[in-house]
C-alpha cells in the first residue's frame, strides 16, 4: 500500500514525510533527516567509494556544526543510502557535496536529497542554488538538468585528474 501511495505523493506530502520519516521509514521510503556524527562511518564509506579525493571526517564534522550548513542523510531500511551537504547564506545556496551509495544510484535518492535541499534553501531565503560537478559525471549532470539547473561555466582542470568542473545554477525562487 505504501508503495502505491508513494507514486502519488505531491511535494507537500513529501515534505510531511521528511518530518515524519522516523515513524514512517520503510524499505520503500527513504527517510531524509539531518546528518549526525553517528552517521559519519557510513557517510565516509559512500564518500570514499564515490570520489577520488574524498572528504575527511573533519569536513563532515565541520558541516554538521557550521551555522549556515545543512547536511542531510537519506536513510533506507536502517542504512545510510546517500547524503547531501548544503550551505545557504543570504540569497545563495550551494551544494558542497552529494553522493548516493553505489547500490542505490538511479533509485531516486539523489533527487529526494536535492528536493530537500531546495526546500531548506528556500526556507533560509536563498534565491539561487549553485553546484559544481565533474564533466564526466553524466548521470549527475542529467539529474541536475532534469531538476532545472543550467550550465553557467567551466572551471578548467579543477579536479585532481585535471578534469573540468561544470558550474551549474538554478533560480529556486521560481520553483515554488
N, C-alpha and C positions, 0 to 999 in steps of 0.2 A: 504494500500500500504506500509506504513512504517513497519508494522509487517512482511510482506513478505521480505522486504529488510533486516530487522534486522537479519533474519536467514542467509543471505548470506554475512554478513559483515565479512571482514577479519580483522586481527589485526591492520593494518594501518587505516582502516576505523573506527575501534572502537576508536583509538587514536584521530582521527579527531572529533568524537562525543564528546570526553572529552572537546575538545577546544570549540566546537560549541554548547555544550549542553544547555546553557540558551535559545538559539533561537530554539533548536530542541526538548526541553523537551516535552514529550507527555505521556499519560497514559501507553504506552507500552515501552518507552525508558527511563531508569534511567539516570539522569544527575550526573556524578561523578565530584565533584568540591571541592576546598579547604574548610575545615571547618572554620566557623566564630563564633564569640561569640554569634551572633544572633541564631545560630543553637543549642546552648547548652541545652535549655529546652527540646527539642525533643530528642537530643542525650542522655541526662540523663534519660529520660523515658525508652529508649531502654536499656541503661546500667543497670538500676535498675531491669528491668524485665529479664535480661539475666544472671546476676551474683549475687551470694550470698553476696559477699563483693564488691559492685560496686565502681568504681572510683568516686571521688567527682568533682564538678565543677572546683576546683583549679587544679586538674590533667589535665583536658582538656585545661584550660586556659594556663597552662604551655606548653603543646604540641603545641598549636596554636602559641605561641610566641618563642619557642625554635629554635635556628638556624639550628639544624640538624634533626628537627621533621617535618613530613609532614602528618598532619591529613586531611582526606578527608571524605565527606559525599556522600551518594547516595540519590539523591532527585528524588522522583517519584510522579508525579501528584501534585507537590507543597508541598509534605510532605517528611520528612526525613525517609528513609526506612532502612538505615544502615550507618555504619561508619567504618573507619579504622584509626589507629594511627601508622604510620611508622616512624622509626628512621633509618637514614642512615648516617654512618660516615666511611669514607675511604672505605675499601673493604667489610665491613659487614653492612647489613641492618637487622633490626629486627621488626617484627610485635609486637607492645606493647599491642594493644587492637583492637579487631574487633568484631562487633556484627551486626545482622540484626534483624529488627522488627519481632516479632513472626508471624504476618500475612503475612510476605514476605519471610520467610525461605523456601528454596527449589526452589526459583524463579530465581536463577542465580545472585542475587545481591552480595552475598558473593564472587562469582567467579569474578565478574566485579571489586569489590574493591581490590581483590588480584592481578588481572591483572594490575590495575592502580598502585599498589604498586611495582610490578615487573618493570614496565616502569620507574617510578620515581627513584627507587633504581639503575637501570642500568644507567640512566641519571646522577646520582650522583656518579657513579664509583664503586658501590658495585659489588662484585663477588659472594657473598654468602648471602642468606637470612635465618634467623632463627626465630623460634617461639616456644612457649610452649602452650600446650593445655591439658585440663583435660582428664585424662584417660577414663572417662565415656562419653566423648563427641564424640560418634561415627559419627554423621553427619559431624562435623568439621574435624575430622581425615580423613574421607572419601574424603572430598573436598581437603584437603591438599595433600593427597596421589595421587588423580587424577591430581593435578597440578604438581606432580613430587617430592614433599617433601619426605624425608626418615626419619625414626625414628633413632635418634642418641644417645638417652639416656633417662633416667628416673630421675626425682627429687622425691625421696620418700617423702611422707607425705607433699608435698609442699603447698597444699591448706588448708584453714582453717578447712575443714572437714577431714583432714588427707589424702585426696586423692592425688594420684601421679600426677605429671605433665609429659607429654610425650614431650621430646625435639625433634624438627624436623628441618631439614635443607634442602636447595636446592642450588645447584650451578646455579645461574641465568645467568651467562655468557653464558652457553650452551643453554639457552632458546632463544637466538636471532637468 
